[in-house]
Every structure is written in structure tokens, then in C-alpha cells.
Amino acid sequence: MKHLLSITDLSTDEIHSILHLAGRMHQLQEARVKKLPYLKGRTVVNLFFEDSTRTRSSFELAAKWLSADAINVSARGSSVSKGESMRDTLMTLDAMGVDAIVMRHPGSGSVAQAAGWVRACMVNAGDGTHEHPTQALLDAHAMLTHFTRTRLGTLEGKLVSITGDLLHSRVVRSNVALLSRLGARVVLVAPHTLMPPGVKTWGVQVTSDLDEVISDVDVAMMLRVQRERMHGGFFPSEREYVAAYGLTASRLTRLRPTAVIAHPGPMNRGLEISSTAADDPRSIVLDQVSSGIAVRMSVLHHLLAD
Ligand code: NCD
């Protein structure tokens, strides 16, 4: 594995290997001394052209817990704001001899393009509306950890609904690819205006009626309404969006007792997810965050260790 650009690039063996090692890395979170020696002397740069809290900080912690040197470069506060091109920024960092560049950028396909320019390993931390592979891997890891703990088995045959702003979401594309490979059944739920074009060809169930599926799902994954990517009216009003697509307190009562609630964050409480749902005992939102570090440690280990 030279780069991690998309889920579709990974073989099934690589997926299982990343998830397996993430399981071992996860134990480090409980340890008092959070340090493993595997990436000593290696350098990881987080290059973020878009805002982020959890993805950036968990990549940084993942690198540091593996003893790599990690630095953060964000578009704001860097020479990007002086007009430097993406290519020049990448070539500059690459010339410093860094080993991996974890990159988030608003352009779909930009990280794959960058991989053609640099010597370093590129990791896609979200490229436009294309893919966010480590998010899907951490979502799967959090679900699998939960199903193992509760003796509900694997993802094989589980029904996962992904509801929300699918049009602007890179998370949904990576998740559909990964969950299908792991044997889960996926149902996508959104108003017609927020369905990605060509979604019917993705090979998963598609509906605009959340109430039709909510009582059957094993995982209810809610996605953020991405206002910053919306130019125009995609739904009549927030109140109507909540009524039709929000994980409200009343829909929560129809969710199976064994089902879990997932959200990649950041959450718009009161919009796609109610506070009651976000804080429900069935919510695995914070487990997703802790799985994030383990999965990113595993990915960096796969790319950089010996
Ligand atoms: C997602 C992203 O940036 O694609 N967040 C994340 O990485 N945890 C989803 C989002 O922004 O809504």
C-alpha cells in the first residue's frame, strides 16, 4: 500500500488487515503511557485546506502515539492564503523529506492528483464530495467493536441506514463502498434534492421515507446537513427537514433496542439529530471518535512501518 486515496483502491485483505491492527491499537487508549515505537524517525504532515476538529487531531495523535514527528499545516495561516498553488505547497512540503502527507481539500480528486506529484505517501482525509476513507474505516471499526461486545456478530447481513445530506457527503461514498464489502446491507435515505446523481447505480437500497426503514435498522447513521456546500434551497425549511429526516425523540422510540446511532460529526443538534438521540445510550458517536485514532494509527502503520 503506497497511498490511501479511496476505499475502492483497497483489497479485501488490506481492509481486514487495517481493521485487525486497529483493534490492537485501540487498546493503547486505555494505557497510561500512550507511545509505541513503530514510526520513530518518520514525519507526518497534516495538510488541511478545509476546517476539521476530529479528523485532524486524531491523525496528529495517531502519528504521535506511534512516535512519528507530526506537524499541522492549514490553508489559513499558510502561504496558500498568499496565493500559492496546491501543487507548490505540496512540492514544498515534499522537498522537506516528509514521509506522509495527510490531506483534506475541497476539490474532489485533489488528493489522487497530489499523489502523482510527490514522493511522500498521500492519505486522503476528505476530498470534496468524493471520499473520506479513514472515516468509513473508523465507522466500521466502531460498529464491529460494538457488535462484538454485545455478541451480535459481524457486519454480515446487518442493515445500515445512512440518512441526510448525501449529495454533499464524501462519507457516504466511502461508507457504501466499505460496508458493502463487509457484507452489510445499506439503505440510503434523503429527499430527492439531496440524493447524489447516479445513486441508483450504487447497488444499494434508496428511499426518501425514513419512517419506512427506521424500525428495521441495526445502525442508524445520520449525516450532517452541509450548509457550507449548499447554494440554494435544498429543502423548504429546517422544520420540515427535521420532521421528515431528523432522528427525533419520537423516531428514537421506534429504533430497535439493539440498534445503534452513528454520526461522523460535527453534529447539528436539533437538525439531523436531536440531542436526545445524540446522547441516547445507543449512540456510538464518541466510540467513533476513539476508533478514529486506532484506525488512523493502523493506516499510518500500514503505509510507513518498515
Ligand atoms: C465529515 C467530513 O468532513 O467529511 N466529518 C468528519 O470528517 N468527521 C462529515 C461532515 O463534515 O459533515
Boltz pocket constraint, residues with backbone or C-beta under 6 A from the ligand:
constraints:
  - pocket:
      binder: B
      contacts: [[A, 51], [A, 54], [A, 55], [A, 125], [A, 126], [A, 132], [A, 135], [A, 170], [A, 171], [A, 223], [A, 224], [A, 226], [A, 264], [A, 265], [A, 266]]
      max_distance: 6.0
